[in-house]
């Protein structure tokens, strides 16, 4: 029998006029918006490190890791084959490879280990690794952000912080003290309360006098249940309190009261094992004072909100890159798609939106390095707007690919399903807008710092000057969304102006002047060629 050979020629099926795969690119230096923003806000010393990571994340191998980690989702085993309770989640090997890549690159540790401009570096690392897979970003983000809360109580937090600073990923199921590195998760929300965590009913009863409590209750969302410990909230005798709940106890035994009930069947984020958990007398250490749970854990939330902004910005960039790449390599009616007037108008609009999101996310990250008061208001403002804009941009980019963008073998469906998550996680739109109003009322110095920063870019554009002159930071509740939206647009324009971005003028023309609602629905003059050349992956 002769060996099987591939078909060399089919009379009716020769593939032409299709783009090559977008792979083998440097996601850092090939992204001019990201590269320029990182350099401008203090990250010039990290360029070589980020370029190495950018080439790795843009490789065909890494792209396939992301595909595999989502194609084969995690599986929960509540018991072993003998009936013993284990509550373990099994992942595809690609999940562990992505976790090892991100934590090894410094996604969690670089912000806290003394690295100059560490939060900016953290944000840039997330921007790159998240384009391979957003699901693994969740446990790495929580591990990074947990340090802010753990610092509130060094006696309890230091051993865990040491594990984070190792910069190592260790998936082994064993006590944290025996591992090369640790990951931390978070479990706050309950069915009856959601964002209203003060409505939580989980109880915490002291056991002994060394800060340990027995927790009883149900948590509606616990992301990444295979983490080594979780920051969680429960009602102690002194009020709502923050706790560190480990999977393994100091004596080397499992924390038997921690039980994973089921994994969430989510629309996107499928590589990550979000779950529901129950505490049946689960043992946990108090973190901070009784009754100060919200004040303690909000330190963590401020940092996870930063990563929501970065996460949405990187999704925008990933979708835009696919759209400009496809349209630059495909023709219709004797012209490249990217050269067709209406398509060029749409892509320019998308590119301006994406660059503004990137610039604002990196500007925001820089405030965490300098403890800039601007960051207090800028964090919820950016979280509200950038996260809300991502799904529509991803959809429009998908449309630019036509039918090819709608098939599951390509990247766009996964991007589209992922894109709404950051607008929901860590406070949906109304919660975030209210947070801006509350912060503005309580912290006049933060309001002034934001006003001063916006004013520092005055005089560079008459349209910008007119726009910021009408801003109201202290709107009434019914008008909060409009007020926050306008603040966000002003902040994006200020970030682009501050870094002297070639796209600043286009953004101001397309976002601060009246125009149509759809992408590409504008009549103002914009240098489309310059914007699109800047957006093309390289």
Secondary structure, 3 states (H helix, E strand, C coil): CCCCCCCCCCCCCCCCCCCCCCCCCCCCCCCHHHHHHHHHHHHHHHHHHHHHHHHHHCCHHHHHHHHHHHHCCCEEEEECCCCCEEEEEECCHHHHHHHHHHHHHCCCCCCCCCCCCHHHHHHHHHHHHCCCCCHHHHHHHHHHHHHHHHCCCHHHHHHHHHHHHCCCCCCCCCCHHHCCCCCEEEECCCCCCCCCHHHCCCEEEECCCCCEEEEEEEEEEECCCCCCEEEEEEEECCEEEEEEEECECCCCCECCCEEEEEECCCCCCCCCCCEEEEEEEEEEEECCCCCCHHHHHHHHHHHHHHHHHHHHHHHHHHHHHHHHHHHHCCEECCEEHHHCHHHHHHHHHHHHHHHHHHHHHHHHHHHHHHCCCHHHHHHHHHHHHHHHHHHHHHHHHHHHCHHHHHCCCCCHHHHHHHHCHHHHCCCCHHHHHHHHHHHHHHCHHHHHHHHHHHHCCCCCCHHHHHHHHCCCCCCCHHHHHHHHHHHHHHHHHHHHHHCCCCCHHHHHHHHCCCCCCCCCCCCCCCCHHHHHHHHCCC
